[in-house]
């Protein structure tokens, strides 16, 4: 079904461009994976060609944010040809942590183009019954 503009039958000229921005950000956003272990949450991000010093990792109000910039260049040259490929772009990804995550104990490691973020889980509370006093008026 073709969506029409407010002015009538014909589709808006802007319809194809509406999702363009999100497609560009998806292209620049690194592939990520979140998983849960018994004692921690683990977030891994593929950052090939990104130097460790070009990655900024912060946590604020229960949200882990990873920002960075990808700068890669490759050149090849032969007898009758020359090839140059460059890839630049900033990226930003945010992950909301569950309530039992201990954000103040977050750690991260970068190895072979993969950033691994580990957020420990808080110890579970006792599930025992608790008596509640009822006030008399």
C-alpha positions in Angstrom: 0.0 0.0 0.0 1.4 3.4 -1.0 1.1 6.1 1.6 -0.2 9.3 0.3 0.6 12.8 1.4 -1.8 15.1 3.2 -2.4 17.0 0.0 -4.0 14.2 -1.9 -3.5 11.1 -4.0 0.2 11.3 -4.9 2.8 10.0 -2.4 4.9 12.7 -0.8 8.2 13.4 -2.5 9.9 13.0 0.9 8.5 9.5 1.6 11.7 7.7 0.4 13.9 10.0 2.5 12.0 9.5 5.8 14.0 6.4 6.9 17.2 7.4 5.2 18.7 8.8 8.4 18.0 5.6 10.4 19.6 3.5 7.6 22.7 5.6 7.7 23.0 5.3 11.5 22.5 1.5 11.2 25.3 1.3 8.7 27.6 3.2 10.9 26.6 1.5 14.1 28.8 -1.4 15.0 27.3 -4.9 15.4 26.6 -5.6 19.0 25.5 -8.5 21.2 24.2 -8.5 24.8 24.2 -11.6 26.9 23.6 -12.7 30.5 25.7 -14.9 32.7 25.0 -16.0 36.3 27.0 -13.1 37.8 27.3 -10.4 35.1 25.9 -8.8 31.9 28.2 -8.9 28.9 28.0 -6.5 25.9 30.3 -7.1 22.9 30.7 -4.8 20.0 32.6 -5.4 16.8 34.9 -2.4 16.2 37.3 -3.5 13.4 39.7 -0.7 12.5 38.8 1.4 15.6 41.7 2.3 17.9 41.2 1.9 21.6 41.9 5.6 22.1 39.1 6.5 19.7 36.4 4.8 21.9 34.7 6.6 24.7 32.8 4.5 27.2 30.5 6.1 29.8 27.7 5.1 32.2 25.1 7.5 33.4 21.7 6.9 35.0 21.8 3.2 34.2 22.7 3.6 30.5 26.0 2.5 29.0 27.0 4.6 26.1 29.8 3.8 23.6 30.9 6.5 21.2 33.8 6.4 18.8 35.1 7.2 15.4 36.2 4.8 12.7 39.2 5.8 10.6 40.6 3.2 8.3 42.6 3.6 5.1 43.9 1.1 2.6 45.9 1.7 -0.5 47.1 -0.7 -3.1 49.2 0.0 -6.2 50.2 -2.0 -9.2 52.0 -1.4 -12.5 48.9 0.0 -14.2 46.4 0.5 -11.4 46.0 2.3 -8.1 43.3 1.6 -5.5 42.5 3.6 -2.4 39.7 2.9 0.1 38.9 5.0 3.1 36.2 4.6 5.8 35.4 7.3 8.3 32.5 7.8 10.6 31.4 8.5 14.1 29.2 6.0 15.9 27.2 5.9 19.2 25.4 3.0 20.8 23.5 3.0 24.1 22.4 0.1 26.3 19.9 0.5 29.2 21.0 -1.7 32.1 18.6 -3.8 34.2 17.9 -2.7 37.8 20.2 -5.4 39.3 23.2 -4.3 37.3 26.1 -2.8 39.3 27.1 0.1 37.0 29.7 1.3 39.4 31.7 -1.9 38.9 31.7 -1.9 35.0 34.9 -3.0 33.2 35.9 -3.2 29.6 38.5 -4.8 27.3 39.4 -4.3 23.7 41.0 -7.2 21.9 41.3 -8.0 18.1 38.7 -5.3 17.2 36.1 -6.5 19.7 35.1 -4.4 22.7 33.8 -6.5 25.6 32.0 -4.7 28.4 31.2 -6.5 31.6 28.7 -5.2 34.2 28.4 -7.4 37.4 25.0 -8.2 38.7 24.0 -7.4 42.3 23.6 -10.4 44.6 19.9 -11.5 44.8 17.9 -10.4 47.8 16.6 -12.9 50.3 13.2 -14.2 49.2 12.2 -15.1 52.7 8.9 -13.8 54.2 8.9 -10.6 56.1 6.3 -9.6 58.7 4.7 -6.2 58.1 3.2 -4.3 61.1 -0.2 -2.7 60.6 -0.6 0.7 62.3 -3.8 1.3 64.3 -5.6 4.6 64.1 
